[in-house]
């Protein structure tokens, strides 16, 4: 299925950041925003450990989740959270993240977690907002003639 870009905001931000392909993917609702499924307020990234360490060394803001997991932010660019693992969310081990990055789809030169992977983890997480996204993604796939 060819992905049709509806909103370029995240793509433009990511192109300015110029992160190395194969080392990251825009995650969460990023692809939903780009495809016009629903708007996203911020940008979430999944990273390889190598890129995480480089961005931390480059001065991205470090923070800790409530459970002590580490994350990064770059508020100037709109990146709200970036991580290479997150035990707060099901299916977010370091190995899971590597798989999501490997399976990522390229949209105008920017890497995004696939809709299939997004459906998988949002279904597993099961929060109300995630289940709304699952419904919206499935409606989009039907509308666009996919599975």
C-alpha positions as a printed Julia matrix, in Angstrom:
147×3 Matrix{Float64}:
   0.0    0.0    0.0
   1.39   3.4   -0.97
   1.19   5.81   1.93
  -0.27   9.21   1.06
   1.19  12.16   2.98
  -1.48  14.47   4.38
   0.55  16.39   6.99
   4.26  17.22   6.56
   5.0   18.77   9.97
   6.71  15.71  11.48
   8.53  14.92   8.24
   9.93  18.46   8.09
  11.09  18.33  11.73
  12.74  14.94  11.25
  14.54  16.02   8.08
  16.06  18.93  10.03
  17.24  16.53  12.75
  18.89  14.4   10.04
  19.09  11.22  12.12
  20.76   8.16  10.56
  18.45   5.76   8.73
  18.24   2.39  10.47
  18.93   3.94  13.88
  15.5    5.4   14.69
  11.81   5.48  13.84
   9.09   7.99  14.56
   6.78   6.15  16.93
   3.45   6.49  18.71
   0.96   8.52  16.7
   3.56  10.02  14.34
   2.55   8.02  11.28
  -1.13   8.56  12.12
  -0.51  12.31  11.95
   1.36  12.13   8.64
  -1.36   9.99   7.04
  -4.18  12.21   8.33
  -5.62   9.48  10.58
  -5.45  11.8   13.6
  -3.33  14.74  14.74
  -0.38  14.27  17.07
   0.74  16.98  19.5
   4.36  15.86  19.74
   6.95  13.53  18.27
   8.02  10.28  19.93
  11.09   8.4   18.73
  12.46   4.93  19.23
  16.23   4.71  18.91
  19.04   2.22  18.85
  21.13   2.33  22.01
  24.01   3.7   19.92
  21.98   6.69  18.67
  20.47   7.22  22.13
  23.97   7.54  23.61
  25.09   9.91  20.82
  22.08  12.21  21.27
  22.56  12.2   25.05
  26.2   13.18  24.53
  25.08  15.87  22.06
  23.03  17.54  24.79
  19.48  16.22  24.38
  17.66  16.64  27.7
  17.73  13.49  29.84
  14.76  12.51  31.99
  13.43   9.49  33.85
  10.01   7.93  33.62
   8.15   7.29  36.88
   9.54   3.75  36.98
  13.17   4.87  36.53
  13.56   4.09  32.79
  15.69   6.66  30.96
  14.52   8.86  28.12
  15.59  11.89  26.1
  13.82  15.04  24.9
  14.61  17.76  22.42
  11.92  20.34  23.12
  13.29  22.8   20.55
  12.48  20.34  17.77
   9.23  19.03  19.26
  10.61  15.61  20.22
   8.81  14.86  23.48
  10.35  11.49  24.2
  13.0    9.25  22.71
  14.11   5.89  24.09
  15.72   2.57  23.21
  13.58   0.56  25.67
  10.61   1.29  27.94
   9.37  -1.18  30.52
   6.25   0.93  31.14
   4.76  -0.12  27.79
   4.15  -3.75  26.74
   6.29  -4.94  23.82
   8.94  -2.23  24.28
  12.05  -4.16  25.27
  15.3   -3.19  23.57
  14.83  -6.17  21.22
  11.25  -5.1   20.41
  12.48  -1.59  19.6
  15.19  -2.98  17.29
  12.49  -4.98  15.49
  10.22  -1.94  15.1
  13.13   0.06  13.65
  13.97  -2.79  11.26
  10.32  -3.03  10.12
   9.91   0.74   9.79
   8.44   2.3    6.66
  10.08   5.2    4.89
   7.88   8.19   4.15
   9.66  10.88   2.14
  13.01   9.85   3.59
  11.85   9.62   7.21
  11.57   6.34   9.12
   8.23   5.59  10.83
   7.13   2.57  12.86
   4.8    0.59  10.61
   1.03   0.6   11.05
   1.2   -3.17  11.74
   3.68  -2.68  14.6
   1.7    0.3   15.9
  -1.47  -1.82  15.93
   0.39  -4.59  17.76
   1.71  -2.54  20.65
  -1.3   -0.22  20.96
  -3.56  -3.29  21.2
  -1.26  -4.83  23.82
  -1.11  -1.61  25.85
  -4.89  -1.37  25.84
  -5.33   2.13  27.23
  -8.43   3.98  26.09
  -6.46   6.35  23.81
  -4.57   3.4   22.29
  -7.77   1.49  21.62
  -9.23   4.57  19.89
  -6.1    4.64  17.7
  -6.47   0.91  16.94
 -10.01   1.58  15.7
  -8.86   4.56  13.6
  -5.98   2.58  12.06
  -8.26  -0.32  11.16
 -10.77   2.1    9.58
  -7.92   3.7    7.61
  -6.69   0.31   6.37
 -10.18  -0.62   5.18
 -10.66   2.78   3.54
  -7.29   2.56   1.77
  -7.96  -1.01   0.58
  -5.42  -2.78   2.79
  -5.95  -5.96   4.84
